[in-house]
Amino acid sequence: MRALFFIVYVATLAAPQVDGQYSSYLLRISHKTFDDYSCALLQENGAFHLEFAHGDDLKVFEGTTSAGDVQKIQRLLANPQLTGLSQEQIEEPIVRGKTETLQLTIYRHDHWQDLFFQSVESEETFERALEPLVRWLDELHKLPHKMFSEDEGKQNCLPPRKIALKKRDSSPTPPQPITSTDWAIKSILKVPALAPAVPTAPASIRPILRVYSLAVRTGEAQQSCALIAENGRYRFENHYQKMGRAVNIGITSGKLNSEELVELRSILDNPALLKIQHHEPRGSAAVPMLGDMLNLSIMRPEGEQNIILSSSFGRQFGSFYGGDADTSVAHDLTEFLKDHIENAGASILNKSARNDCTELP
């Protein structure tokens, strides 16, 4: 099931809002499990909008909680586990267990903090900070409220209009949108953009190959990426997970020698790889995939060749996506990567150096 996202427009806060009839917002929270979905939008004056659904049964409530309850929420949101947390620090498992998503959008005095947890596993590290907020959401319907029909009240707990927080000075900062990120499950179908070359560098180092792979076996899964530059420098990031356990992350960097670079270029120039053309998956939504997947971005003289290979190519059922060709056409490449990068015993980097192979160390 897909999560609900929203965009909030906000300007820097320097004084109380001029429009006294429109209280500022404190929190939006949404929680989805296999059976239920609920969301709430809370204003600083205690007014709340609540929606919760079980199956096809949706109820919409609006009411006001006490000043003490608002202060309790403010204390919970001030938990250091949350105040310093960014989306990049939320580690999702390769394979998810119990179906659950949790999204928090918190007003932080001068910006909105948006956090999205896509699994029970990613919530576990921050459970002490998150559990009281989820419990508050689950109990909110017990407060005095007015009930609305789905047609007149459902709004996915979004603000009724743009939130404009105005400054006293004559030249207020223009509104800065907090754009909703595509928090869909990380997929090798959509890879992050390469970091731009530093303008002050004497000569930018161009990549010749970027690889993203995903392999799921009985009881384990592996997701990795590699970025190799034309001068032989590379980085490798590996995520390995045994079912029911946390993800182990390893990051290494190194440099291929001239002979290894010649061998790699020869493998990439294989006619079987050169002739493959990319075919987009059906529709624009995230699609389920079959088999092991391999996303290759090869820098050719005429431009970038981006192809997706699958061990289940040719076996497409319904909306499942099989890619552009079978992974067997890249056998020599995957063996080269195993021998010269994955198992090369290169320099080990700290986990904080992770960048999803968007730039070299």
C-alpha positions in Angstrom: 0.0 0.0 0.0 1.2 3.4 -0.9 1.8 6.1 1.8 0.1 9.5 1.7 2.3 12.5 1.1 1.8 16.2 1.2 3.6 19.5 0.5 3.5 22.3 3.1 4.6 25.8 2.1 6.1 27.8 4.9 8.1 31.0 5.4 10.7 31.6 8.1 9.1 32.3 11.5 10.3 35.4 13.3 7.1 36.5 15.2 3.6 35.3 16.0 1.3 34.9 13.0 -0.5 38.1 11.9 -3.7 36.3 11.1 -5.0 35.4 14.6 -7.9 33.4 13.3 -5.5 30.8 11.7 -3.4 29.0 14.3 -0.1 27.5 13.2 0.3 23.8 12.9 2.4 21.7 15.2 2.3 18.2 13.8 0.9 15.9 11.2 1.2 12.2 11.9 0.0 9.2 9.9 0.3 5.5 10.7 -0.6 2.6 8.5 -0.7 -1.1 9.3 -1.9 -4.1 7.3 -5.5 -3.6 8.6 -5.7 0.1 9.6 -4.8 3.6 8.6 -5.0 6.7 10.8 -3.8 10.3 10.5 -4.1 13.4 12.6 -3.3 17.1 12.0 -2.7 19.1 15.3 -2.7 22.8 15.7 -0.9 24.7 18.5 -4.2 25.7 20.0 -5.2 22.1 20.5 -7.6 21.8 17.5 -7.2 18.5 15.7 -8.4 16.7 12.6 -8.4 12.9 12.8 -9.2 10.3 10.2 -9.0 6.5 10.8 -10.0 3.6 8.6 -10.4 -0.1 9.1 -10.9 -1.7 5.7 -13.4 0.4 3.8 -14.9 2.0 7.0 -13.5 5.5 7.3 -14.4 7.9 10.1 -13.5 11.6 10.3 -13.4 13.5 13.6 -12.6 17.0 14.6 -12.2 18.3 18.1 -9.9 20.2 20.6 -7.5 18.6 23.1 -6.3 20.3 26.3 -3.4 22.7 26.6 -1.7 20.1 28.8 -2.0 17.5 26.0 -0.5 20.0 23.6 2.4 20.6 26.0 2.9 16.8 26.3 3.1 16.5 22.5 5.6 19.3 22.4 7.8 17.6 25.0 7.6 14.3 23.0 8.6 16.2 19.8 11.5 17.8 21.6 13.0 14.3 22.2 16.7 14.5 21.0 16.1 11.3 19.1 13.7 13.2 16.9 15.1 16.7 16.8 18.4 15.7 15.3 17.0 13.0 13.0 17.1 13.3 9.2 15.6 11.0 6.6 19.0 9.8 5.6 19.6 8.4 9.1 16.5 6.1 8.9 17.8 2.8 7.8 15.3 0.6 6.0 15.8 -3.2 5.8 16.3 -4.8 2.4 13.4 -7.2 3.1 10.6 -6.0 5.3 8.7 -8.0 7.8 5.4 -6.8 9.2 3.6 -4.2 7.1 3.7 -0.8 8.7 4.5 2.8 7.8 4.7 5.9 10.0 5.1 9.5 8.8 5.8 12.5 11.1 5.9 16.1 9.8 6.9 18.4 12.7 7.1 22.2 12.8 10.5 23.2 14.1 10.1 27.0 14.6 11.7 27.8 11.2 11.3 24.7 9.1 9.2 21.5 8.7 10.9 18.2 9.6 9.5 15.3 7.6 10.3 11.8 8.6 9.0 8.6 7.0 9.5 5.1 8.4 8.6 2.4 5.9 8.8 -0.6 8.2 8.7 -1.9 11.8 12.4 -2.5 11.5 13.3 1.1 10.8 11.2 2.2 13.7 12.9 0.0 16.2 16.0 2.2 16.7 13.8 5.2 17.6 11.0 3.2 19.4 11.2 5.1 22.7 10.6 8.4 20.9 8.0 7.1 18.4 5.8 4.8 20.5 4.2 7.6 22.7 3.3 9.5 19.6 1.6 6.5 18.0 -0.2 5.7 21.3 -1.4 9.3 21.4 -2.8 9.0 17.8 -4.5 5.7 18.7 -6.2 7.3 21.7 -7.2 10.6 20.1 -10.6 9.4 19.0 -11.7 9.1 22.6 -11.6 12.9 23.1 -14.8 15.0 22.7 -15.2 15.6 19.0 -17.6 16.3 16.1 -18.0 13.5 13.5 -18.1 14.2 9.8 -19.1 12.0 6.9 -16.3 10.9 4.5 -17.5 13.2 1.7 -17.6 16.3 3.8 -14.6 15.7 6.1 -11.9 13.5 4.5 -8.8 15.5 3.5 -6.0 13.1 4.4 -5.2 15.3 7.4 -3.8 18.1 5.1 -4.0 21.8 6.0 -7.1 23.4 4.5 -5.0 26.1 2.9 -1.4 27.2 2.6 0.3 27.8 5.9 1.8 31.3 5.7 3.9 32.4 8.7 4.7 36.1 8.3 7.5 38.2 9.5 7.3 41.6 11.1 10.0 43.2 8.8 9.2 44.7 5.5 11.1 42.2 3.4 9.9 38.7 4.5 11.6 35.6 3.3 9.7 34.1 0.4 7.9 30.9 1.1 10.1 27.8 0.8 8.3 24.7 -0.2 9.1 21.4 1.6 8.7 19.1 -1.4 7.6 15.6 -0.7 10.3 13.1 -1.5 9.5 9.9 -3.3 9.6 7.8 -0.1 8.6 4.7 -2.0 10.6 1.6 -1.2 14.2 2.1 -2.4 14.5 0.4 -5.7 17.3 -0.1 -8.2 14.8 1.1 -10.8 15.3 4.6 -9.5 18.9 5.4 -8.7 20.1 8.7 -7.1 21.7 11.3 -9.3 25.5 11.5 -9.4 27.0 14.4 -7.4 28.1 17.2 -9.6 31.8 17.6 -10.1 33.5 20.2 -7.8 34.1 23.3 -10.0 37.4 24.1 -8.4 38.8 20.7 -9.1 41.7 20.8 -11.6 40.1 18.1 -13.6 36.8 16.4 -12.8 36.9 12.6 -12.6 34.3 11.1 -14.8 32.7 7.8 -14.0 32.7 4.9 -16.5 30.3 2.6 -14.6 27.8 2.7 -11.9 26.1 -0.5 -10.7 23.2 -1.2 -8.4 22.2 -4.8 -7.6 19.5 -6.5 -5.5 19.6 -10.3 -4.8 17.1 -12.1 -2.5 17.8 -15.7 -1.4 16.1 -18.0 1.0 16.7 -16.4 4.4 18.9 -13.5 3.2 19.1 -10.5 0.9 21.9 -8.3 -0.5 21.7 -4.9 -2.0 24.9 -3.2 -3.2 26.2 -0.4 -5.5 29.6 0.3 -7.1 30.9 3.5 -8.7 34.1 3.3 -10.9 35.8 6.3 -12.4 37.9 6.5 -15.5 41.1 6.8 -13.5 40.3 3.5 -11.7 39.1 4.9 -8.4 36.0 3.3 -7.0 33.7 3.0 -4.0 31.6 0.0 -3.1 28.6 -0.1 -0.7 27.1 -3.3 0.5 24.0 -3.9 2.5 23.4 -7.5 3.7 20.5 -8.8 5.8 19.6 -12.1 7.2 15.8 -12.5 7.6 14.6 -11.1 10.9 17.9 -9.3 11.6 19.3 -5.8 11.2 21.1 -4.8 8.0 24.9 -4.9 8.0 26.5 -2.1 6.0 30.0 -2.2 4.6 31.7 0.7 2.6 35.0 0.4 0.9 37.1 2.4 -1.6 40.1 1.6 -3.7 41.7 1.9 -7.2 41.9 -0.4 -10.1 45.3 -0.7 -11.8 45.8 -0.1 -15.5 45.5 -3.8 -16.5 42.2 -4.1 -14.5 40.8 -1.0 -16.2 41.6 -2.4 -19.7 39.9 -5.7 -18.7 36.8 -3.8 -17.4 36.5 -1.7 -20.6 36.8 -4.8 -22.7 33.9 -6.4 -20.7 31.8 -3.3 -21.1 32.3 -3.2 -24.8 30.9 -6.7 -25.2 28.4 -6.5 -28.1 25.8 -8.4 -26.0 25.7 -5.4 -23.6 26.1 -2.7 -26.3 22.9 -3.7 -28.1 20.6 -3.8 -25.1 18.0 -0.9 -25.0 16.1 0.2 -22.0 12.4 -0.3 -21.7 10.4 1.5 -19.0 8.2 -0.4 -16.7 4.4 -0.2 -17.2 3.0 3.0 -15.9 4.7 5.6 -13.7 4.1 4.0 -10.3 6.6 1.8 -8.4 6.3 -1.7 -9.7 7.1 -5.1 -8.1 10.0 -6.9 -9.6 10.8 -10.5 -10.1 14.2 -12.2 -9.5 17.6 -10.6 -8.9 18.0 -7.2 -10.4 21.0 -5.3 -11.8 20.9 -1.7 -12.9 23.9 -0.7 -15.1 24.8 2.9 -16.0 27.7 2.6 -18.6 29.3 5.8 -19.9 29.6 5.5 -23.6 31.2 8.0 -26.1 27.7 8.8 -27.4 26.2 9.1 -23.9 25.0 7.1 -20.9 23.6 3.6 -21.5 21.3 2.7 -18.6 19.8 -0.8 -18.6 18.1 -3.0 -16.1 18.8 -6.8 -16.1 16.8 -9.4 -14.3 17.1 -13.1 -13.6 13.4 -13.3 -14.5 13.6 -11.5 -17.8 10.8 -12.7 -20.1 8.7 -14.0 -17.3 6.4 -11.0 -16.7 3.1 -11.5 -14.9 0.6 -8.7 -14.4 2.4 -5.6 -13.3 5.7 -7.4 -12.5 8.7 -5.9 -14.3 11.4 -8.1 -15.7 13.8 -5.4 -17.0 15.6 -5.2 -20.4 17.5 -8.5 -20.6 18.6 -11.5 -18.5 21.4 -11.0 -15.9 23.4 -13.8 -17.7 24.6 -11.2 -20.3 26.5 -9.4 -17.6 28.1 -12.6 -16.1 31.6 -11.5 -17.0 31.0 -8.1 -15.4 29.6 -9.4 -12.2 32.5 -11.8 -11.8 34.9 -9.0 -12.4 33.2 -6.9 -9.7 33.3 -9.7 -7.3 37.0 -10.4 -7.8 38.4 -6.8 -8.1 36.0 -4.7 -6.0 33.6 -6.6 -3.7 36.3 -9.0 -2.4 39.4 -6.9 -3.1 40.1 -6.0 0.5 40.2 -2.3 -0.2 40.1 0.5 2.4 37.2 0.4 4.7 35.2 3.6 5.2 33.0 4.6 8.1 29.3 4.1 7.7 28.8 7.8 7.9 30.5 8.1 4.5 27.6 6.4 2.8 26.3 8.3 -0.2 24.6 5.5 -2.3 27.4 5.6 -4.8 26.6 9.2 -5.9 30.2 10.3 -5.6 33.7 8.9 -5.0 35.4 9.1 -1.6 
